[in-house]
């Protein structure tokens, strides 16, 4: 009888070990998948910079093309300096971008700046003195107002619009990654 119990214990230990190894393997796979899906970033082989990433327009008139060459048709002409765009792909000296309304196309890299700007996406949002819901407002910002991004922490982003500086809710602007605030 002692022999049976001993073999049962060893059998249970072997079974437990297999289950433990299987569970650990599944957890490791889940952690890796969540980590890679969570950031959604890849590194461009061309520039070594992350994709997607935010940039802005250098000039007041920039063509958005259907493809990465001057041979492609112009679909849109942007007429707002500092308009934030998100680079989603690269091909040679061309960058595929998406704007805050979801339009996509190709722009030559020299027409883009690494300077970070945001655009207000809500009909109205309050520019506040401090990063707090109880803070006094400095101005009411209307949809499509463009501002210079200084930094984001948590729910709030510190921005500059002309000579005013203040905080806005990150969810009310476009030009930052909500999950990473970059």
N, C-alpha and C positions, 0 to 999 in steps of 0.2 A: 504494500500500500504506500509506503514511503517512496518507492521508486516511481509510482504513478504520479504522485503529487510533484515530485521533482521534475519529471518529464513534462507535466502540465505547465509548471512554472516556466521552464525553458521555452516551451512552445508559445506561451503567452508573451514572454520577453521578445522572442523573435517576431511575433505578430505586431507587438507594440513598436518595435524598432522599425519595421517596414512602414507602418502607418505614420510614425513620426517623420521618417525620411520623406515620404510622399507629401505629407502636409507641409514640411519645411520647403520642399521644392516648389510646391504650388504657391506658397506665400512669397518666395523669392521672385517667381515669375510675375506675380501680381504687383509687387513693389516696383520691379523694373518697368512693367507696362504703365503703371500709374505715373511713375517719374518721367518717362519719356512722353507720355500723352499729356501730362500736366503742363509741361513747358511749351510744347509744340514748336520749339525752336530747332532749326538745323543751322549748320555753319556752311556758308557759301564756299565752294571750292575756288571760286574766282577771286573773291575779296578777303575771305577769312572772317567776314562779319556775319552776325546772326541773321537768319531769315525766319519769319518776317521781322522787319524793323521799320521804325518811323523816321521820316525825313521831311523836308519842306521844299517848296519851290524857291529858287534863287531870284527869279525875275517876275515881272508883271504879265508876261505873255509867254506861255509854254504850250507846245503842241503835245497832245496825247494821241499816239498812233496805234494802229491795229497790230503792228508787228515791230520787231527790233531792227528797223532800218529806215532810211529816208525814202525808200521805195514804197513803203506802206502808206495807206490812206490815213489822213488826219481825221479822227473821229470827234475830237473835242479840243478847244483852245481854252486853257485856264488863264484867267486874267486877274489873279490875286496872288501877289507876292506873299511868301511865308505860308501858303496853304499847306496844311499837313497832309502827307501821303504815306501809305504803307508799302514798302518794297516787299513783294512776295516772290520774285524770281529775278534772275540775272542771266543775261546772254551777251557776252562780249562787253561792249561799253554801254549797253542798254539795260534799263531796269523796268521790270513789269511792276506797275503800281496799282493800288486801289485807293480811291478817295472815300471820304466819309459817307457818301451817298451810295457807295458800292460799285461805281464805275471803275473799269479796269482798262489798262492799255500800257503802252511802252513809251518811256521818256529817256532821252539821252542823258547819261550820268552827269555831265557837266552842268546841266540845268537844275540839278538837285543839290540841296545843302544838308549837312548833318545837323544843323541847328534845329532844335526841337520846338515846335509850335503846336498849339491845340486849337480846336474849333468847338464852339458851344453847339451841342446837338439838341438841347431842350429849347422850347419856345422862350423861356426866361429862366435864369438862374441868378442867385445872389452871389456877388463877390463880397466876401466877408473879411473882417479884420483879423480874425483868428480861426484856426481849424476846429470850430465848434458850432453846433447847431444853435447855441445861445448867443453867439457872437453877433455884434452889430454888422449891418451891411454897409458897404461903401458905394456899391452901384448895382443896378439890375442889368445883367448881360442878356442880350437878345440872341436868338438862334443865328448861327453862322458868324458870330464875332470871333476873330482870331486873336490869340494871345501867345506870348512867349512862355514856354514851360520852364519853370525854375527847378521844382522838385515835387515829388509825390511821396506822401507817407500815409499809409492806411487808407482811410476814406477820402482824404483831402489832397488837393494839389495846389501848390503855391505858384501863381502865374503873374505875369506882368502884361498889362494892356496900356499902351502909350505910357503915361507917367504914373499910372496906378498899379499898385501891387496888392495882392490879397489871395484868399483861399476860395476855391470852389470845390464842390463835390466831384470826385473823380468820375462818378457815373453820369454826370451831366455834360461831360466833354468827350471829344474824340481826338485821338493822337497819342494815346497811351495804351498799354496792355493792362487790362483790368486785373488780371491775376498776378502780374509781376510789377506793375507800376513803373515800367521803364519808358 
